[in-house]
């Protein structure tokens, strides 16, 4: 089986490519503007801008059996208008070109921000209500691809990602900022009040789920990719400090709550585990 991964040099993409490359019987194509050829000698790197005017996109990416689409520009600014004004048309153009040329199995990274300000346990049957430009753009892309499912026989898995963490994450993430503070020998770390409930998942687990969806359930439709439980953000921070053996004081309440997130929400994993046969 030939599996192509866009965004292969990003935080999620690097982990996904490594896990795919470790499996037998899979040809992995790593697509990025600047692909990392050092991930594995068995991986085929392809340098490509998905926004380029290229009518032969599907040929350019090796005509894969499955496309695992992780590429998205403009993050981590979730409220930037460019998500809707420029990135969404780029995404639609690229994926339409692939589908029109014969792509039939597609897994796309969505976001929990599609749920908007809904609280509690969020399952895939809920109506989306995004309030950020990023969430709105992702939701519109999903709707567009749903039409392709109906019209073109496309098999689609929309992996609605919650909060991920791990090595190589963007320096603006809580995990990376806390790690940087520890390595710098800081004695204090300013953060939000920390009592907001969040569903975090380690990147290795998230990458494993994405690989499994691509190989085993590319027609899953919308499926949450998350841990299925929530803890206060401060509890996550303390757990990471404990894992690192670090002694650092968390200064709570220095920064306000993010205005685009509900106070407490987490994802249901019932569909995910049912699809993949995991506990």
Secondary structure, DSSP 8 states (H G I E B T S, - for coil): -EEEEETTTSHHHHHHHHHHHTSTT-EEEEEETT--TTS-TTEEEEE--TTS--TTHHHHTT--SEEEE----STT-TT-THIIIIIHHHHHHHHHHHHHTT--EEEEEEEGGGGTT--EEE-TTS-----SHHHHHHHHHHHHHHHHHHHH--EEEEEEE-EEE-TT--TTSHHHHHHHHHHTT-SEEE-----SEE-EEEHHHHHHHHHHHHHH-TT-EEEEES-S--EEHHHHHHHHHHHHT---EEETTSS---TTS-SBEEE--HHHHHHHT--
